[in-house]
Amino acid sequence: MKNFVYYMFLMMLIMVVLPLFIIKGCSFAKQDVAPKKPLPLKRQAEEIKIKVYVNSEKKTEEMPLEEYVKGVVAAEMPAEFGAEALKAQAVAARTYAVGRMKGIYKSKEDIHPDAHVCTDFAHCQAWVSKAEAFKKWGAINSFKYWSKIERAVKQTEGVIITYDGKIINPVFHSNSGGRTENAEDVWEGANEPYLKSVASSGEENSASYKNTVVFKIEDFYDTIKNKYSDFEIEKKDILQHIKIIDYTEGNRVRNIRVGNISMKGTEFRTLFSLKSANFKLENEGEDSISITTLGNGHGAGMSQWGANYLSVGGGSYEEILKYYYRGVDLAQLNINDT
């Protein structure tokens, strides 16, 4: 009887315990010999770094490209704007930055040779840090606005604008005054096929859409005289001696003659620090002259207020970009391109 019990116990041990060792042994052996699958070597857009000269601190900082784009959107476009307008601004800002990183586009004034871009809006793109943006927006709106901008950048991560397979120069401005400009009418020799004049609606809500400045006739005269030493004009009935010669397709002054001096409308705008080259002159009393402008900025490329109008009307960021930059495509940034 004892032998029978012993025999049954031995059989149960063989049937139950031995398979566990076999299974465990097979499992271990499989893990040990199975080849490891290599992870894909793909760098994300957020890993790309850009060198930025921060003008306020007078130093160059290296930062992730996508973080830089957030700062540009926060500085360049009102955070109250529609989500698709913010996305369009993010793509334009990213494209602008990548074009400078690759050295495709460079300014004549090489004021930051160790950086790709600077934070001076008059030279490159405006940019603010998160802390600066929060200070500008105030405690009530800061988190809401920053989250909104973060979503716009994240949802367009790595997207850039191309024309015929090449990165474009995506210039933009606040508002056009009703119609954007051909690039060649703003910058001599800049005949870009994607920067052509288009109607731009919904800009009237901008505080800078219409602006009037008044100059004393003596100050007006001195401003031009300081630029052109041979300048002469009859100060009495001065408007009779000023003639706008022609206009651009974007309704801006192309050429103007003031007394014996002829100049481009863009030069006249610069001389008097006007918001736009879409201007008209009027007498303001007996000793002053007023200049009224429509629009704010050079007028080429994307109008930010026009972009918001299209966004509120249901337009996608892709539709907005393809409206203001003619014939372009959207592409995904390749890490090898930077």
Residue pairs with C-beta under 8 A, 6 or more apart in sequence:
42 335
43 335
44 157
44 158
45 65
45 66
45 157
45 158
45 333
45 335
46 64
46 65
46 66
46 67
46 157
47 64
47 335
48 64
48 65
48 66
48 333
48 335
48 338
49 62
49 63
49 64
49 65
50 62
50 63
50 64
50 65
50 68
50 97
50 101
50 116
50 117
51 60
51 61
51 62
51 114
51 115
51 116
51 117
52 60
52 61
52 62
52 63
52 68
52 115
52 116
52 117
52 118
52 119
52 127
53 59
53 60
53 111
53 112
53 114
53 115
53 117
53 118
53 119
54 60
54 61
54 118
54 119
54 127
55 118
55 119
55 120
56 119
60 112
60 114
60 115
65 94
65 97
65 98
65 338
66 94
66 153
66 154
66 157
68 97
68 117
68 127
69 90
69 93
69 94
69 97
69 153
70 90
70 130
70 146
70 149
70 150
70 153
71 127
71 128
71 129
71 130
71 133
72 89
72 90
72 93
72 97
72 125
72 126
72 127
73 86
73 89
73 90
73 93
73 149
73 152
73 153
74 128
74 130
74 133
74 145
74 146
74 149
75 119
75 121
75 125
75 126
75 127
75 128
75 133
76 89
76 93
76 121
76 125
76 126
76 172
76 304
77 85
77 86
77 89
77 304
78 308
79 86
79 137
79 141
79 145
79 148
79 149
80 145
81 89
81 304
81 307
81 308
81 311
82 308
82 311
82 312
83 148
83 151
83 152
83 311
84 310
84 311
84 315
84 316
84 317
84 320
85 304
85 307
85 308
85 310
85 311
85 317
85 320
86 148
86 149
86 152
87 152
87 155
87 156
87 317
88 302
88 307
88 311
88 317
88 320
88 321
89 152
89 172
89 302
89 304
89 307
90 149
90 152
90 153
90 156
91 156
91 159
91 160
91 161
91 170
91 317
91 321
91 330
92 161
92 170
92 172
92 301
92 302
92 321
93 125
94 156
94 158
94 159
94 160
94 333
95 160
95 161
95 167
95 168
95 170
96 117
96 124
96 125
96 169
96 170
96 171
97 116
97 117
97 125
98 160
98 167
98 333
98 337
98 338
99 105
99 167
99 168
99 169
99 170
100 106
100 116
100 117
100 124
101 116
101 338
102 167
102 337
102 338
104 166
104 167
104 169
105 169
107 123
107 124
109 123
111 118
111 123
112 118
117 124
117 125
117 127
118 124
119 125
119 126
119 127
119 128
120 126
128 136
130 146
133 142
133 145
133 146
134 142
134 146
137 145
137 146
156 317
158 332
158 333
159 330
159 331
159 332
159 333
160 167
160 330
160 331
160 332
160 333
161 167
161 168
161 170
161 321
161 325
161 328
161 329
161 330
161 331
162 168
162 328
162 329
162 330
162 331
163 192
163 193
163 194
163 325
163 327
163 328
163 329
167 337
168 192
168 194
168 325
168 328
169 192
169 195
170 301
170 302
170 325
171 183
171 195
171 298
171 300
171 301
171 302
172 297
172 301
172 302
172 303
172 304
172 324
173 295
173 296
173 297
173 298
173 299
173 300
173 301
173 302
173 303
173 304
174 206
174 208
174 295
174 296
174 297
174 303
174 304
174 305
175 200
175 203
175 206
175 208
175 209
175 295
175 296
175 297
175 303
175 304
175 305
175 306
176 200
176 203
176 250
176 295
176 297
176 299
176 303
176 306
177 203
177 209
177 250
177 251
177 252
177 276
177 278
177 293
177 294
177 295
177 296
177 299
178 199
178 200
178 201
178 203
178 251
178 294
178 295
179 197
179 198
179 199
179 200
179 249
179 250
179 251
180 197
180 198
180 200
180 250
180 299
180 300
180 301
180 303
180 306
180 324
181 195
181 197
181 248
181 249
181 250
181 252
181 298
181 299
181 300
182 191
182 195
182 196
182 197
182 248
182 249
182 250
182 300
183 190
183 191
183 192
183 195
183 196
183 300
183 301
184 190
184 191
184 192
185 248
185 249
185 250
185 252
185 254
186 266
186 298
186 299
186 300
187 300
193 326
193 327
194 325
194 326
194 327
194 328
195 300
195 301
195 325
195 326
196 326
197 248
197 249
197 250
198 323
198 324
198 326
200 303
200 305
200 306
200 324
201 306
201 309
202 305
202 306
202 308
202 309
202 310
202 312
202 313
203 209
203 295
203 303
203 305
203 306
203 309
205 305
206 296
206 305
208 275
208 296
209 294
209 295
209 296
209 305
210 292
210 293
210 294
211 275
211 292
211 293
211 296
212 290
212 291
212 292
212 293
213 272
213 274
213 290
213 291
214 284
214 288
214 289
214 290
214 291
215 223
215 272
215 288
215 289
215 290
215 291
216 287
216 288
217 235
217 238
217 287
217 288
217 289
218 235
218 287
220 238
220 272
220 289
221 231
221 233
221 235
223 271
223 272
224 231
224 233
224 258
224 259
224 261
224 271
225 231
227 271
228 261
230 260
230 261
231 258
231 259
231 260
231 261
232 259
232 260
233 241
233 242
233 258
233 259
233 260
234 240
234 241
234 259
238 283
238 289
239 281
239 282
239 283
239 289
241 258
241 259
242 256
242 257
242 258
242 259
242 281
243 256
243 257
244 253
244 255
244 256
244 265
245 254
245 255
245 256
245 257
245 262
246 254
246 255
247 253
247 254
248 254
248 265
248 277
250 278
250 299
251 278
251 294
252 265
252 266
252 276
252 277
252 278
252 279
252 299
253 265
253 268
253 277
253 278
253 279
254 264
254 265
255 262
255 263
255 264
255 265
256 262
256 263
256 264
256 265
256 268
257 263
258 268
263 271
265 277
265 279
266 277
266 298
268 274
268 277
268 279
269 276
269 277
269 279
272 291
274 291
274 293
275 293
275 295
275 296
275 297
276 293
276 294
276 295
276 296
276 297
276 299
277 293
277 299
278 293
278 294
278 295
278 299
279 291
279 292
279 293
279 294
280 291
280 292
281 289
281 290
281 291
282 289
282 290
282 292
283 289
283 290
284 290
301 324
301 325
302 320
302 321
302 324
302 325
303 324
306 324
307 320
307 324
310 319
310 320
310 323
311 317
311 320
315 323
318 330
321 328
321 330
322 328
